[in-house]
Every structure is written in C-alpha cells, then in structure tokens.
C-alpha cells in the first residue's frame, strides 16, 4: 500500500511505475529526475494533493493500481498466480478500464476461488489496466499464425486491433470467435442502435461514452455546444481539448466524425484542438492560468471528478455520446470450457460494476445504467465496419487531423 505521508520522491523511488501516474495527473515535473531529487523530497503525497485541491483517496487508488498492474506475480487483486506451466488451461487476456479494474478483479478472484473449490481447472489470466495500452495485448499476438495459439478470450475496448486484418481481424474472417454471451436483447439504453454483432462473433459488454465538459468561465459570448456539429464550427477553433492519448476513444471519435461529416469534418476537429489533455487534467483545467480549453471531450466517467460548485459543466451531446465499445472475443472451439468464464464477464454483477462504479454503460438487459431518456449514443455501426478497412481509415483520419492542427 502507498503511504499517504511518504514523500513523492520516496514513492517514485520505491515504485518507479507510479511516475507516469504523477506526470499525467498534476505533477509533470516528476518526469525530470533532477526535480524529483529536489522538490519531490520536500513534500508528502497528502500535502501535495492538498495544495492541488485533489482527492487523496482517488489519487491513492490510481497509484496503487499502477503498482498492482506492474507486479502481476505479487498482485493481490489477481488472487491466483498465473499458472502458465499448464498449456492446456484456458487463457484469458485483456485490458480492463482503470476506474473499475480493482472491483472487477475482486469479483474475478472470487470466481476463480469458486472454480478451485469445485475442483475445476485453473484459468491462466492476464487482465491488466487499460493504461497499459493495446501494445501489451498485441504482444500476445506476435508470431501467432494459427488460431490454436491465440488466447481463448480477449477483453478490451477499441476498434483498431480487433478489426485489423493483420492482427485479430484476420481470425474474425475465419470464424474463430463466437458471441455466446447469451443476451437475447441488449439493454434498452441501446435500443435502435443495432449494436449486437449481426454475424454473431464479437460480444459487446459495455461502452465508453465521450461527452463534453464546458468551462463556463471561458465560454464568454459563445453558445454552449450541444452537438458534435457545434464542436466542428469555426467559432470553436483552438478552443477544444481532445483525449488524443486515449487511443481507443479518440479513434472512435475520429471514425464517427468521418462517417458523419467526411474528410472536412475530421479537419475541422483538428482545427478545434487547443491541446491534448489526460481526462484527469481536463477536470482541473479551470485552475490553469493560460490556454484554458472552453470545451473538453472526455470519457463520461471523469465527469464524476468535477467538484460541486465548479465552473465546469458536463454536457451529453444531443446527437449522441460517441462510444468506444468494450469487446469480448471468445474462441468458438472452446465454447464448452469457456462458457462459465463468458457467463461471468457477461453477468449482471459485472455489468453493475461497469455501469455504477465506472459510468461505463452496460449492455446487460437487467442493469440500470442510470441514464436519462435524452442520453443517446452515437455508434459507428456494423455495416460501416464491414464496408471499411478500419485500420486504413484510422490512419487516413489521423493524417487529416494532424494536418489540420497548427
């Protein structure tokens, strides 16, 4: 456990994996070794967060999550160590949303313990925080030519890897995966979207919605943007902060903007960019002296960090919050053995954690996502996915976007 009274220097020295947490969450100077040797030795974590007006308990969770994710073999949230010695065991690999990884891992641990008590085979598992990035998941695919060498179940958000014909997408075309989550229908919050895979291959258990956060102090005479089209208008040029570093969500934004507004829409989005900010930086942007964004586009979850009485106002786009789906891919050939694992991740219990604790709306039909009747979603659509090479399209959109950023 991280000692709240330890200095920032001591925490970083004992757990170097926490440095990226510090640098992207209010302490960019922690990236500089010389500055860690000076200022970081003089202030405790609790004092530093008090000065920053940041929530100590929430920050401790971020730091401890980084430590747990870094050291899987000693990670108490994993419960069982990864029994990689038995190649016949099922293998589950994935990235879980950072805000809910710990409660999800606690339930996963209970599930594994129950399997052990029942005399069932162990499950090899590597379920890390989404902050690890898709590159880590891709390592499980390096050199894999035969679907038998693939992990038996994947979980992660994002479009790129799962539809890339040089990565997992090539196995999708071979019918390697089957959706046996068992949902006869999705949660009513997704009515009319057609979010269920018509080919019956990929499961979607939850989504990450992108919403607007408006700094009313910086708004001036500008109208509050209510739609994505508003964000693309000339009056918002260089006034918007975008989650460029959150590849899953940002790619989803690029693809949806391109689908609806074409090349020029993506260019307009690039022109709107003031700067890229981590969501945890966005919710504190009102305290910046310069380059304050009027609008930040961010995952819905991070709106919970906005303090009451703040000048920041969350706006759910009237034309729908663009969503990045959390996919679950299960191998057809292992359905019988995998079914209990799939049932766990597709359960209402897991859906409740995602929706209630993480504000990641669940597709489970019985989960209350606590959304209003006007909280609609914008979904890329399976027909559009099938008609396009998403990897090439993402690269095309990135080129357009970057070319418009000046």
C-alpha positions in Angstrom: 0.0 0.0 0.0 1.1 3.5 -0.7 1.9 5.6 2.4 0.0 8.9 2.1 2.6 10.6 4.3 5.6 9.4 2.3 7.3 12.0 0.1 6.7 12.0 -3.7 10.4 11.1 -4.1 10.2 8.0 -1.8 7.1 6.8 -3.6 8.7 7.2 -7.0 11.9 5.5 -5.8 10.1 2.6 -4.3 7.6 2.2 -7.2 9.0 3.7 -10.4 5.8 2.6 -12.2 4.0 5.4 -10.4 6.0 8.1 -12.2 3.6 8.1 -15.2 0.7 8.5 -12.9 2.2 11.6 -11.3 3.3 13.1 -14.6 -0.1 12.8 -16.2 -2.1 13.7 -13.1 -0.9 17.1 -11.9 2.8 16.6 -11.3 4.6 16.8 -14.7 7.9 17.7 -13.0 8.1 14.2 -11.7 9.3 13.1 -15.1 12.5 15.1 -14.5 15.0 13.2 -12.3 16.7 16.4 -11.1 13.4 17.8 -10.0 12.5 14.6 -8.2 15.8 15.0 -6.3 14.8 18.5 -5.2 11.1 19.4 -4.8 9.8 15.8 -4.5 12.0 15.2 -1.4 10.4 18.1 0.4 6.7 17.3 0.2 4.5 14.4 1.2 1.8 13.0 -1.0 -1.0 14.2 1.3 0.4 17.7 1.4 1.0 17.9 -2.3 -2.6 16.8 -3.1 -4.0 19.2 -0.5 -2.2 22.1 -2.3 -3.5 20.8 -5.7 -7.1 20.5 -4.3 -7.1 16.9 -5.4 -8.9 14.0 -3.9 -6.4 11.9 -1.8 -8.3 8.6 -1.8 -8.9 8.7 -5.5 -5.2 9.5 -6.2 -4.1 6.7 -3.9 -6.2 4.3 -5.9 -4.5 5.4 -9.1 -1.1 4.9 -7.6 -1.9 1.5 -6.1 -3.4 0.4 -9.4 -0.2 1.3 -11.2 1.8 -0.8 -8.6 -0.6 -3.7 -8.9 -0.6 -3.7 -12.7 3.2 -3.6 -12.8 3.8 -6.5 -10.5 1.4 -9.2 -11.6 3.1 -12.0 -9.7 2.6 -10.2 -6.4 -0.7 -8.6 -7.3 -3.1 -9.4 -4.6 -6.0 -8.5 -6.9 -5.2 -11.4 -9.1 -5.9 -13.9 -6.4 -4.3 -16.9 -8.0 -0.9 -16.5 -9.7 -0.9 -17.2 -13.4 -0.4 -20.9 -13.8 1.3 -20.6 -17.1 3.0 -24.0 -16.7 0.0 -25.9 -17.9 -0.6 -25.1 -21.5 -3.9 -26.9 -21.5 -5.6 -24.4 -19.2 -7.8 -21.7 -20.7 -6.1 -18.4 -21.2 -7.9 -15.1 -20.7 -6.1 -11.9 -21.8 -7.4 -8.3 -21.7 -7.4 -4.7 -20.6 -9.9 -3.6 -18.0 -11.0 0.1 -17.6 -8.7 1.6 -14.9 -11.5 3.1 -12.7 -13.1 -0.3 -12.2 -10.2 -2.8 -12.5 -9.9 -3.4 -8.8 -13.5 -4.2 -8.1 -13.7 -6.3 -11.2 -10.6 -8.2 -10.2 -12.0 -8.8 -6.7 -15.0 -10.5 -8.4 -12.8 -12.3 -10.8 -10.8 -13.6 -7.8 -14.0 -14.9 -6.2 -14.9 -16.6 -9.4 -11.5 -18.3 -9.6 -11.7 -19.4 -6.0 -15.1 -20.9 -6.5 -13.7 -22.9 -9.5 -10.8 -24.1 -7.4 -13.2 -25.2 -4.6 -15.3 -27.0 -7.2 -12.3 -28.9 -8.5 -12.4 -27.2 -11.9 -9.3 -26.5 -13.9 -7.5 -23.2 -13.3 -7.6 -20.3 -15.8 -4.4 -18.7 -16.9 -5.1 -15.0 -16.9 -3.6 -11.6 -17.7 -6.1 -8.8 -17.0 -4.3 -5.5 -16.8 -5.3 -1.9 -16.5 -6.2 -0.2 -19.8 -3.4 2.3 -19.1 -1.0 -0.4 -20.2 -2.2 0.2 -23.8 -3.0 -2.2 -26.6 0.7 -2.8 -27.3 0.7 -5.1 -24.4 -2.2 -7.2 -25.8 -0.5 -7.2 -29.2 2.5 -8.9 -27.6 0.2 -11.9 -27.2 -0.3 -12.0 -31.0 3.3 -11.7 -32.1 4.3 -14.6 -34.2 0.8 -16.2 -33.9 -0.2 -17.8 -37.2 -2.5 -20.5 -36.0 -5.7 -19.7 -34.1 -4.9 -22.5 -31.7 -2.1 -20.4 -30.4 -4.4 -17.5 -29.6 -5.6 -16.8 -26.0 -9.1 -18.2 -25.6 -10.7 -15.0 -24.6 -9.9 -11.3 -25.1 -11.4 -8.3 -23.4 -10.6 -4.7 -24.4 -12.0 -1.5 -25.8 -11.2 -0.1 -29.2 -11.6 -0.6 -32.9 -8.1 -0.8 -34.3 -6.7 -4.2 -33.2 -9.9 -6.2 -33.3 -10.6 -5.3 -36.9 -7.1 -5.1 -38.2 -6.7 -7.8 -40.9 -3.0 -8.1 -39.8 -4.0 -8.7 -36.2 -7.1 -10.2 -34.7 -9.3 -9.2 -37.6 -7.8 -11.9 -39.8 -9.1 -14.5 -37.3 -12.5 -13.0 -37.3 -12.8 -13.7 -41.0 -12.0 -17.3 -40.3 -14.9 -17.6 -37.8 -12.6 -18.2 -34.9 -14.8 -16.2 -32.4 -18.4 -16.7 -31.4 -20.7 -14.5 -29.3 -22.1 -16.8 -26.7 -22.8 -14.1 -24.1 -26.5 -15.2 -24.1 -28.1 -11.8 -24.5 -31.4 -12.2 -26.4 -31.6 -8.5 -26.4 -29.4 -5.6 -25.2 -30.1 -3.1 -22.5 -32.9 -0.7 -23.5 -30.5 2.2 -23.4 -29.1 0.8 -26.7 -32.5 0.4 -28.4 -32.4 1.2 -32.1 -28.6 1.3 -32.4 -28.1 -2.2 -33.8 -25.1 -2.7 -31.5 -25.3 -6.5 -31.5 -22.9 -8.2 -33.9 -25.1 -9.4 -36.8 -22.5 -12.1 -37.6 -22.6 -13.4 -34.0 -18.9 -13.3 -33.5 -18.0 -10.3 -31.2 -19.7 -9.6 -27.9 -20.0 -6.1 -26.5 -20.4 -6.0 -22.8 -20.1 -2.2 -22.2 -19.2 1.1 -23.8 -17.1 4.1 -23.0 -19.1 7.3 -23.9 -17.4 10.6 -24.9 -19.1 13.7 -23.5 -18.4 17.5 -23.4 -17.2 19.4 -20.4 -17.7 23.1 -20.7 -15.7 25.7 -18.8 -18.4 28.3 -18.4 -15.9 30.9 -17.2 -14.1 30.7 -20.5 -17.3 30.5 -22.6 -17.8 34.2 -23.0 -20.5 35.0 -25.6 -20.1 31.6 -27.3 -23.2 29.4 -27.1 -22.9 26.1 -25.2 -22.1 23.4 -27.7 -24.8 20.8 -27.8 -23.9 18.6 -30.7 -20.7 17.3 -32.4 -21.5 19.6 -35.3 -21.3 22.5 -32.9 -17.8 21.4 -31.9 -16.7 21.5 -35.6 -17.9 25.0 -36.2 -15.2 27.8 -36.8 -16.1 29.6 -33.5 -14.6 26.7 -31.6 -11.3 26.6 -33.4 -8.4 26.2 -30.9 -10.9 26.1 -28.0 -11.3 22.3 -27.6 -9.2 19.7 -25.6 -9.3 16.2 -27.0 -8.3 12.8 -25.5 -5.7 12.2 -28.2 -3.7 10.0 -25.9 -6.7 7.7 -25.2 -6.3 5.8 -28.5 -9.4 3.7 -28.1 -11.8 6.6 -27.5 -10.0 9.0 -29.8 -10.1 6.5 -32.7 -13.8 6.1 -32.1 -14.3 9.8 -32.2 -12.3 10.1 -35.5 -14.2 7.3 -37.1 -17.6 8.6 -36.2 -16.8 12.2 -37.2 -15.5 10.9 -40.6 -18.6 8.7 -41.1 -21.0 11.7 -40.4 -19.0 14.6 -41.7 -16.3 13.2 -44.0 -12.8 14.4 -44.5 -13.6 18.0 -43.9 -15.3 17.1 -40.5 -12.0 15.5 -39.4 -10.0 18.5 -40.5 -12.5 20.8 -38.6 -11.9 18.6 -35.5 -8.2 19.1 -35.9 -8.6 22.9 -36.2 -10.7 22.9 -33.0 -7.8 21.3 -31.0 -6.3 23.6 -28.3 -4.2 20.8 -26.8 -4.4 17.1 -25.8 -5.1 16.5 -22.2 -5.4 13.5 -20.0 -9.0 13.4 -18.6 -7.7 13.8 -15.1 -6.0 17.0 -16.3 -9.2 18.2 -18.0 -11.3 18.2 -14.8 -8.7 20.5 -13.3 -8.3 22.8 -16.3 -10.3 25.6 -14.8 -7.4 26.3 -12.5 -4.9 26.8 -15.4 -3.7 30.4 -16.0 -3.2 30.1 -19.7 -4.6 28.0 -22.6 -7.8 27.1 -20.8 -10.0 25.0 -23.1 -13.6 26.1 -23.5 -14.6 22.5 -24.2 -13.0 19.3 -23.3 -14.1 16.0 -24.8 -13.7 13.2 -22.3 -15.0 9.8 -21.0 -18.2 10.1 -19.1 -16.6 8.6 -16.0 -14.3 11.6 -15.4 -17.2 14.0 -15.0 -17.6 12.4 -11.6 -14.3 14.1 -10.5 -15.7 17.6 -11.1 -16.2 19.3 -7.8 -19.5 20.8 -6.8 -19.7 24.5 -7.4 -17.1 24.3 -10.2 -17.4 26.4 -13.3 -17.2 23.1 -15.3 -20.5 21.8 -16.8 -21.0 18.4 -18.3 -23.0 18.2 -21.5 -24.2 15.0 -23.1 -24.3 15.6 -26.8 -27.8 15.8 -28.2 -26.8 13.8 -31.2 -25.4 11.1 -29.0 -22.2 10.4 -27.0 -19.7 8.7 -29.3 -19.0 5.3 -27.9 -15.9 3.1 -27.8 -17.2 -0.5 -27.2 -15.7 -2.9 -24.7 -15.4 -6.1 -26.8 -15.3 -9.6 -25.5 -13.9 -12.2 -28.0 -14.3 -15.9 -27.2 -13.0 -18.7 -29.3 -15.6 -20.9 -30.9 -13.6 -24.1 -30.4 -13.5 -23.7 -26.6 -17.2 -22.8 -26.1 -17.9 -25.6 -23.7 -15.0 -24.9 -21.4 -15.2 -21.1 -21.9 -19.0 -20.7 -21.2 -18.6 -20.2 -17.4 -15.9 -17.6 -18.0 -18.1 -15.8 -20.6 -21.1 -16.0 -18.3 -19.0 -14.3 -15.6 -18.0 -11.3 -17.8 -21.4 -11.1 -19.3 -23.2 -11.2 -15.9 -25.3 -8.6 -14.3 -22.9 -8.5 -11.4 -20.0 -7.4 -13.7 -22.4 -5.1 -15.6 -23.4 -3.3 -12.4 -19.7 -2.7 -11.5 -19.1 -1.2 -15.0 -22.2 0.9 -15.0 -22.5 2.1 -11.4 -18.9 2.4 -10.3 -17.3 3.2 -13.7 -20.1 5.0 -15.6 -19.4 2.6 -18.5 -23.0 1.8 -19.5 -23.6 -2.0 -19.6 -25.3 -3.8 -22.5 -26.8 -6.4 -20.0 -30.5 -6.1 -20.2 -31.1 -6.0 -16.5 -28.5 -3.4 -15.5 -29.7 0.1 -14.6 -27.3 2.4 -16.3 -28.9 5.4 -14.6 -29.2 7.3 -17.9 -31.9 9.8 -18.8 -34.2 9.4 -21.8 -32.1 12.0 -23.7 -28.8 10.3 -23.1 -28.4 8.8 -26.6 -25.4 7.1 -28.1 -23.6 7.5 -31.4 -22.5 4.1 -32.7 -20.3 3.5 -35.8 -22.5 0.6 -37.0 -21.6 -2.9 -38.1 -22.5 -2.2 -41.7 -19.9 0.7 -41.7 -17.4 -1.5 -40.0 -17.9 -4.3 -42.6 -17.6 -1.8 -45.5 -14.3 -0.3 -44.5 -10.8 -1.2 -43.6 -10.8 0.4 -40.2 -7.0 0.3 -39.8 -6.5 2.2 -43.1 -9.4 4.6 -42.3 -8.0 5.4 -38.8 -4.6 6.2 -40.4 -6.3 8.4 -43.0 -8.3 10.2 -40.3 -5.1 10.7 -38.2 -3.4 12.2 -41.2 -6.3 14.6 -41.9 -6.5 15.6 -38.2 -2.7 16.1 -37.7 -2.5 18.1 -41.0 -5.2 20.5 -39.7 -3.6 21.0 -36.3 -1.4 24.1 -36.4 
